[in-house]
Amino acid sequence: MAYIEGHARDQALLLPASVEDYVAADSPVRFIDAFVDDLDLGEAGFHRSRPKATGRPGYDPGDMLKLYLYGYLNRVRSSRRLEAEAARNLELIWLLRGLRPDYKTIADFRRDNRSAFKAVFRAFVVLCRKLDLFGRELLAVDGTRLKAVNNPARNFSRDKLARYIAAADERLEGYIAEMDAIDRGEDGHAPGRSGALAAKIARVRERRQAQEAMLHELNASGESQISLTDPDARAMVTGRKTTVGYNAQVAVDAKHKLIVEQHVTNAGTDMGLLAPTAGAAKDALDVEQIDVVADMGYYKGEDIEACEANGITPFVARPRRGSAIANGRFSKDLFRYDAEADAYHCPGGRTLDISYRAVTRGHANIQYSNPAACSDCAIKLNCTSSRWRRINRWENEAVLDRMAARLVARPDILAVRRETVEHPFGSIKQWMNQGAFLMRGLEKVRAEFSLTALAYNLRRAITLIGVPGLIRAVQA
């Protein structure tokens, strides 16, 4: 039996007369076209949103934005690959009406308009709100570390530079001692080796001078790290690995796992980022009150307090840390606070009163203790190795006590956080293959992640209501 055969390559074919016939009615490019045409690009901050009367004509920023939205939606982020797709991809030929910008023009557009992509992301959030795709009741906030264009070997901290300089000094000392031995003509030191040693000494000294200059630069700037390829990138610990990159923060609505707010920072930890992230998401959803859940990396008293003051009810698990827990002794959780008496009751049934107050960097702490009770306590060894146990309490720790009570009432909310916020991160890193940035610099990286988050939301919205439903919402 014969195989199914194609037609001859030199055979004349009667193809459809219009590119329109090649693009399906439910193709995402039709929504991208309608969505961008409906945007006010000047208000969003795009350059050349109005053509100039004189000079050489340029590409419409709307067409370039359509190209990038299509690319990120289809896992194509490279400007060179976008240039190739614009010439051979029928959907892009339809979308751009046959335009073929070169890769440098494409790359320059993303670089020059880096501050405008966040506005496009927010415009799509508004559209999703119009379509009632947000539950507007619970947000999950989390961060993930994404690699920068900076090899870990080209990232330096003060300690790392100090170690390198000390190692260089040790090598130089050894080389110089060997040179001296050669000059004295001692056995075992070939005279011909002196030239090779001189070259090694010159290389080590040159490298040491560069490292010393970087250390001086760090000390003068007050920064903790310096990266040579991408100056804004920072070394961040993720589990047992250290990644040189950025910290991408998202606030995800629990109803359909859509991203409401996103931003990128080079902070090494999530502490202090809950209130600004959740606050921006609350404004985007236009609600008076909303719940937010986050992991223990966001546990910071001032941040929790700021959330409550802004109409945000936070749910953040208390981390189990401190010297008592590390040494297997009673944790602070086992000491019950009596708000009426302003005192703590210890596991041994004794009362710890206020011993003194202290203010450190604007953070007011109160210390509670009872030396007399600890001196004859039968379970003291399970509590402290010191003469007596001290319990520190933040001046406004009632905020944290209220949150602990809420977590007891809703123990399942932490599981909801995991399944909500891990969905976009898993999709972005695995399905969209965007575990690393292509651009350098914090502002450019923020623009790139805005496009990434928008592409994720767009894919989710298409799954939920389809392309025709999205087009009708834009045109309504």
Secondary structure, DSSP 8 states (H G I E B T S, - for coil): --------TT------S-GGGGS-TT-HHHHHHHHHHHS-HHHHT-TTSS--SSSS----HHHHHHHHHHHHHTT---HHHHHHHHHH-HHHHHHHTT----HHHHHHHHHHTTTTHHHHHHHHHHHHHHTT----SEEEEEEEEEE-S--GGGEEEHHHHHHHHHHHHHHHHHHHHHHHHHHTT-TT--GGGHHHHHHHHHHHHHHHHHHHHHHHHHHHH--SEEESSSTT-EEEEETTEEEEEEEEEEEEETTTTEEEEEEEE--SS-TT-HHHHHHHHHHHHT-S-EEEEE-GGG--HHHHHHHHHTTEEEEE-----SHHHHTT---GGGSEEETTTTEEE-TTS-EEEEEEEEEETTEEEEEEE-HHHHHT-TTGGGT-SSSS-EEEEETTTHHHHHHHHHHHH-TTHHHHHHHHHHHHHHIIIIIS--SB-SS-SHHHHHHHHHHHHHHHHHHHHHHHHHHHHHHHHHH-
